[in-house]
Each structure stands twice: as C-alpha cells, then as structure tokens.
Amino acid sequence: MNKKEIAEIKKNFSDQSNFFTIGKVLRAFIDVEKNIVYKDTTLYNLMDSEEAELIMENLKKALSGTLGKNLREYPFPNEQYEEDGSQKFLYTLLGSKLADDELNEAFLKRIAEKVEYVSTFAVFAAHCTYSVLKKNKMDDLEEDSNSLDYNFILTAICPVDLRFDGLIFSDENQKIEKKSTCDRIVGKPTDGFLFPVFSERAPDVNAVMCYAKNFKKPNISVVEEFLGCEFVMTAPSEKETFQKILSNVVGEELDYDLITTVNEKIADFVDSSTHETEPAQVDAAKLNSILWDCGISQEKLENIPKVFESATENKPLTAANLVERKTVVEVEGITVNIGKDSVDKVKTQEIGGRKCLVIALDDSVSVNGLPV
C-alpha cells in the first residue's frame, strides 16, 4: 500500500462514508498469563453508540502514523500459504466475516500464544467492507460505475492499565475518599494489522499492513511470530546502517562539511518526494549520486555496491529515516547541538596547530539563558 491508498481507506473509514460498512466486531480481553478471559462478537450497528465510537477510534488508530515508520507492509513468505500458515488462516478468517466462533477462538489463541506483551491487553477486530468506485483518466471517481467490494479485517491490540487503590472525589458523598476497587482501562492500540492490503484499488491477499505505535521499538513478535513474516529494520536501525555505509565508503574523507551536506541532500530528496505515492528510498545508485555531487572520489564510489549489499542485502533504505533534524557535534565533555538552518554558521578550522570548531556569532548570544 502506498500513501495514496492508505489515505483513501482512512478517509472512508467512517460512519459518515456512504462506501464503508463495519459488520461483525470481535472483542476480547487476555490476561497476563495469556488466558482469554472474555470474548464477544457483535454486529457493529447493534452496539451501544458510545462504545461503538470508542472501538471505531481504536481501529482508526491502527491505520495512523507515517508509512515506513508506524505503518509497514510485509509480504507473506511461501510457507505461510500452507495449511497452518498465517496467510492461509487469515484468508479463512476473512471469508468467515468473523461469524465463526471456532475460528474466532483460534484467532485469539494465536494472538495470545504468539504475541509478546508485558501486561494484560484487549483485542478489537472488525470485518469491514469498502465499496471501491472506478476512477477515470483524470483520477476522479465515477459515481455511476460498478464498484468492487474490498473486504478486510482490521485488528487493534490495546494495553489495559490496572488502576488500584487510590484517592478519588466521590460525587455521591461529595468528598475525597479512598477507592478500593480495581479498574481496567483500555488504552490506545500499540499494535495492529490490516489484512488484506489495498493495492492498485483492489485487495491483495499476499501481504499485510502492520501498525506500531512505537516505531523505534516495535513489537517484533507481531510480525515474526504471529504473522510469520520477515521483520524489516526499524527507523533507528536504518539510520545506524546508513551511517556505517557512509563511514565505510568515504573513510578519511568523512568530515563535518560532508556529513552535513549529505544530510541536507537527503532532506531535500525527501521534501521533493512529499507528493509521491511511495516513500522516498535511498539505494546504492541514489547514494552514488549524492556522494558524486559532494565531490567524493570515483575510487571510493566504486565501493558503494559492495558495501551497500553487505549492509542491507541490497534492500533500499527509507530516506525519511536517515535525515537528522539537528547536527550534534561531540567531544569529551562538550556537546554542541546545531539546528538544520544553522549548519552553515559552523565550520572546522585549524588554529595554532589545533583542530577547532568555529561558530559564527552573527546573532545575539546567551550563556545559561543570560545574554552576553
């Protein structure tokens, strides 16, 4: 799924959309020992309006965030199409429209057994249908055209916070008093997934879209254990990998000016691709182009394919994950943070035989908050 396709589903994921409906909703509570304490399946339009609104909000959250960070698409490996594979199971679950109690029970057991969670959690899954209208050559919807039904299951996994004894204000007694009950409050989803994906305005059962609230530390068990897919690098891992590639390729030519220039060129590349449907990516060829513009010698550029393949198996890196929003210069005991618009005010220079960091003081200067 690209940015445009995700935006279309998010836009129509609403009670106000004439092209979207939610059928059955599966709700469950799984305790810390991985026991399914509660489960229930209800038609969405028969639910209490306030409860339905909260469930809709949680499901929407599992479609939020940035593609390439919070949202990542994973193709199913060949073995997941076999009898007990995750793709085969999810495809069967999709066909049941969450109306088969045995399948629902098996679905929840798979989540309980395979998803690592440090606390109790709730699961919300909904069978949804989006009527996909055809588009003309101008990319406008044709209201009178026959529509294709895109059926999908969206699942949100939410932490449950336990709130024990404490002081509350009692409306009944009109005073502050001790509360002795235990409340279990369902939080916003930390993980989720959409199956099948929406690709080229049609369902694609060969992949699944995963959501991670914390893209820096995603729950890898959802991807690898439950879905059986190959986990891709996190945003911090991509940045770390790129730094190693740059260091290995450039070697002794790596300095302040080169690092900040490369960062600026990647940031410009990301900005110029804002309206593209796919996230901007840096592969070996793109890195070659960037470093060539920076004046790196041809001898060093020839090492890029080998270094890139060794570090990433020739898989491109998400450009947005490589951009540093500020430049940090560190020596022992000193850290200098430089905003992206002030990089040109700093340079390295040899003074009196010593390498120095020189900062142009064009603007007002303060020390510990005091003007000097």
C-alpha positions in Angstrom: 0.0 0.0 0.0 1.3 3.4 -0.8 0.4 6.8 0.9 -2.4 7.5 -1.5 -4.1 4.1 -0.9 -3.7 4.3 2.8 -5.2 7.8 2.7 -8.2 6.6 0.7 -9.0 3.8 3.3 -8.5 6.2 6.2 -10.8 8.8 4.6 -13.6 6.3 4.1 -13.2 4.5 7.4 -16.1 6.4 8.9 -19.8 6.0 9.7 -20.3 9.1 7.5 -18.9 7.4 4.4 -21.5 6.0 2.0 -19.0 3.5 0.7 -18.0 1.9 4.0 -19.6 -0.5 6.5 -18.5 -2.5 9.5 -20.1 -5.9 10.1 -19.1 -8.1 13.0 -16.8 -6.8 15.7 -14.7 -9.2 17.8 -13.8 -8.0 21.3 -11.5 -9.9 23.8 -9.6 -9.5 27.0 -6.4 -11.5 27.5 -4.7 -11.6 30.9 -1.0 -11.6 31.7 -1.0 -15.4 31.8 -2.3 -15.4 28.2 -5.8 -16.6 29.2 -8.7 -15.4 27.1 -10.8 -14.1 30.0 -13.5 -12.6 27.8 -14.6 -12.6 24.2 -17.6 -11.5 22.3 -18.8 -10.9 18.7 -21.4 -8.3 17.9 -22.8 -6.6 14.9 -21.4 -3.1 14.9 -24.7 -1.4 14.2 -26.2 -3.1 17.3 -23.6 -1.8 19.7 -24.1 1.0 22.2 -23.3 4.2 20.3 -20.7 5.4 22.8 -18.9 2.0 22.9 -19.0 1.8 19.1 -17.4 5.2 18.8 -14.5 4.2 21.1 -13.9 1.0 19.2 -14.0 2.9 15.9 -11.4 5.3 17.3 -9.1 2.5 18.4 -9.4 0.8 15.0 -8.7 4.0 13.2 -5.6 4.4 15.3 -4.2 1.2 13.8 -4.2 3.0 10.4 -2.4 6.1 11.7 1.2 7.3 11.5 3.8 7.5 8.8 4.3 4.9 6.1 7.7 3.4 6.5 7.7 4.2 10.3 4.5 3.4 12.1 3.0 1.6 9.1 4.9 -1.1 7.2 3.7 -3.6 4.7 5.0 -7.2 4.9 4.7 -9.9 2.2 3.9 -13.4 3.3 6.7 -15.9 2.9 5.8 -19.1 0.9 5.4 -21.3 3.9 2.7 -19.1 5.3 0.4 -20.2 2.5 0.4 -23.8 3.8 -2.3 -25.4 5.8 -1.3 -23.9 9.2 0.3 -20.8 7.8 -0.7 -17.3 8.9 -1.8 -16.2 5.4 -4.0 -19.3 5.0 -5.5 -18.7 8.4 -6.2 -15.0 7.9 -7.7 -15.7 4.5 -10.1 -18.2 6.0 -10.9 -15.8 8.9 -11.7 -13.1 6.3 -14.0 -15.4 4.5 -15.9 -16.1 7.7 -16.6 -12.4 8.3 -15.9 -13.1 12.0 -19.1 -15.1 12.2 -17.5 -18.4 13.0 -17.0 -18.8 16.8 -14.4 -21.6 16.5 -12.3 -19.6 14.0 -12.6 -16.5 16.3 -11.4 -18.6 19.2 -8.5 -19.9 17.2 -7.6 -16.4 16.1 -7.5 -15.1 19.7 -5.5 -18.1 20.8 -2.9 -17.4 18.1 -2.6 -13.8 19.3 -2.4 -14.9 23.0 0.3 -17.5 22.3 2.5 -15.7 19.8 2.3 -12.0 20.7 4.7 -11.0 23.4 3.0 -8.5 25.8 4.2 -7.4 29.2 0.7 -6.8 30.6 -3.0 -7.7 30.1 -4.4 -6.5 26.8 -7.6 -6.1 24.8 -8.1 -7.2 21.2 -10.6 -5.5 18.8 -11.0 -6.9 15.3 -13.6 -5.8 12.8 -14.8 -7.1 9.4 -15.1 -4.1 7.1 -16.3 -3.5 3.6 -15.3 -0.6 1.4 -17.1 -0.2 -2.0 -14.3 0.8 -4.4 -15.6 3.0 -7.2 -13.7 3.1 -10.5 -11.6 6.2 -11.4 -11.4 7.8 -14.8 -8.3 9.1 -16.6 -8.4 12.3 -14.6 -8.2 10.3 -11.4 -11.8 11.3 -10.5 -14.3 8.8 -9.0 -17.1 7.6 -11.4 -20.2 7.7 -9.3 -22.2 5.7 -11.8 -19.7 2.9 -12.2 -19.9 -0.6 -10.8 -18.0 -0.9 -7.5 -15.6 -3.6 -6.3 -16.1 -4.6 -2.6 -12.8 -4.5 -0.7 -13.4 -6.8 2.3 -10.8 -6.6 5.1 -10.2 -7.3 8.7 -8.6 -4.6 10.8 -7.2 -5.6 14.2 -6.1 -3.3 17.1 -4.2 -4.7 20.1 -4.5 -2.4 23.1 -2.8 -2.4 26.5 -5.0 -2.5 29.6 -3.9 -0.3 32.6 -4.8 -1.6 36.0 -5.8 1.1 38.5 -5.9 0.0 42.1 -6.5 1.7 45.4 -6.2 5.5 45.5 -7.9 8.7 46.4 -10.9 9.9 44.4 -13.5 12.6 44.7 -16.9 10.9 45.3 -19.9 12.6 43.7 -22.2 10.6 45.8 -20.5 11.5 49.2 -19.2 14.9 48.0 -15.7 14.3 49.5 -12.3 13.0 48.7 -12.1 9.4 49.9 -10.2 6.1 49.3 -11.2 3.9 46.4 -10.7 0.2 46.9 -11.9 -1.2 43.6 -9.7 -2.2 40.6 -10.4 -0.6 37.3 -9.1 -1.9 34.0 -8.8 0.9 31.5 -8.3 0.0 27.8 -5.6 2.3 26.3 -4.9 3.3 22.7 -3.5 0.5 20.5 0.2 -0.2 20.5 0.0 -2.7 17.7 -2.4 -3.6 14.9 -2.7 -5.1 11.4 -4.8 -4.8 8.2 -5.5 -7.9 6.0 -5.6 -8.0 3.1 -3.8 -4.8 1.9 -5.4 -2.4 -0.6 -3.2 -2.2 -3.7 -4.0 -0.7 -7.1 -7.6 -0.2 -5.8 -8.1 -3.9 -5.2 -7.4 -6.4 -2.4 -4.1 -8.1 -2.3 -4.1 -11.2 0.0 -0.3 -11.7 -0.4 0.6 -9.0 2.1 -0.4 -7.5 5.4 0.0 -3.9 6.8 1.3 -3.7 10.3 0.9 -0.7 12.7 3.4 0.0 15.6 2.8 3.0 17.9 6.4 3.0 18.9 8.2 2.6 15.6 11.6 2.9 17.3 10.9 -0.2 19.4 8.1 -2.2 17.6 6.7 -5.4 18.9 8.6 -7.8 16.6 6.6 -10.8 17.8 3.5 -9.5 15.9 5.4 -9.6 12.6 7.6 -12.6 13.1 5.7 -14.9 15.5 2.0 -14.2 14.8 2.2 -13.2 11.1 5.3 -15.3 10.2 6.8 -12.5 8.1 10.4 -11.3 7.9 10.8 -8.2 10.1 12.5 -5.2 8.4 14.7 -2.7 10.1 13.3 -0.1 12.4 13.9 3.6 11.7 16.8 3.9 14.1 18.3 0.7 12.7 18.1 2.1 9.1 19.9 5.3 10.3 22.6 3.3 12.0 23.1 1.1 9.0 23.3 4.2 6.7 25.9 5.8 9.0 28.1 2.6 8.8 27.7 2.5 5.0 28.8 6.2 4.7 31.7 5.7 7.0 32.9 2.5 5.2 32.6 4.1 1.8 34.1 7.6 2.5 36.7 6.7 5.1 39.1 9.5 5.8 37.2 12.0 3.7 34.3 12.0 6.2 34.2 15.4 7.9 31.7 18.0 9.2 31.1 19.5 5.8 30.5 16.2 4.1 28.2 14.8 6.8 26.0 18.0 6.9 25.9 18.2 3.1 24.8 14.6 2.7 22.1 15.1 5.3 20.9 18.2 3.5 20.7 16.5 0.2 18.7 13.6 1.6 16.4 16.0 3.4 15.8 17.8 0.0 15.2 14.5 -1.6 12.5 13.6 1.0 10.9 17.1 0.7 10.8 16.8 -3.1 9.1 13.4 -2.9 6.3 14.6 -0.5 3.6 14.2 -3.1 4.8 10.9 -4.4 2.7 7.8 -3.5 5.7 5.8 -2.4 8.1 6.8 0.4 11.4 8.1 -0.9 14.1 5.5 -0.7 17.9 5.6 -0.9 19.5 2.7 -2.7 23.1 2.2 -3.9 22.5 4.2 -7.1 21.0 7.1 -5.2 23.8 7.1 -2.6 26.3 7.1 -5.5 24.6 10.2 -7.0 24.5 12.0 -3.7 28.2 11.4 -2.9 29.2 12.2 -6.5 27.6 15.6 -6.0 29.5 16.0 -2.8 32.8 15.5 -4.7 33.8 12.1 -3.4 36.4 10.4 -5.5 35.5 7.8 -8.1 37.7 5.3 -6.4 35.6 5.4 -3.3 32.3 5.5 -5.2 33.2 2.2 -6.8 32.9 0.5 -3.3 29.3 1.5 -2.8 27.6 -1.5 -4.4 29.7 -4.0 -2.4 29.3 -2.1 0.9 25.6 -1.5 0.4 24.9 -5.1 -0.4 26.8 -6.3 2.6 24.9 -4.0 4.9 21.4 -4.2 3.6 21.3 -7.2 1.2 20.6 -4.6 -1.5 17.3 -3.5 0.2 16.8 0.2 -0.1 16.6 2.4 3.0 13.7 4.8 3.8 15.1 8.2 3.1 13.0 10.0 5.8 14.5 7.7 8.4 18.0 8.8 7.5 17.6 12.5 8.0 19.0 14.2 11.1 16.8 17.2 12.1 19.7 18.7 14.0 23.5 18.2 13.8 25.2 17.1 17.0 29.0 17.7 17.4 30.6 15.9 20.4 34.0 15.9 22.0 34.8 14.8 25.5 32.9 17.0 28.0 31.3 19.1 25.2 28.1 18.7 23.1 27.0 21.2 20.5 23.5 21.0 19.0 23.2 22.7 15.7 19.7 23.4 14.1 19.3 22.5 10.5 19.1 26.2 9.4 22.4 27.0 11.2 24.7 24.3 9.8 26.5 26.9 7.6 27.4 29.0 10.7 29.7 26.3 12.0 32.9 25.1 10.4 36.1 23.2 11.3 39.4 25.1 11.2 43.0 24.6 12.3 44.1 27.4 14.6 47.5 27.4 16.2 48.1 23.8 15.0 44.9 22.6 16.7 41.7 21.4 15.0 38.9 23.7 16.2 35.2 24.1 15.8 34.4 27.7 14.8 30.9 29.2 15.3 30.0 32.4 13.6 28.4 34.7 16.2 26.2 36.7 13.8 23.2 36.8 16.2 22.7 37.6 19.9 24.5 35.1 22.2 23.3 33.8 25.6 25.0 31.6 28.2 22.8 29.7 30.6 19.9 31.8 29.4 21.7 35.1 30.0 22.6 37.5 27.2 26.3 38.2 26.8 
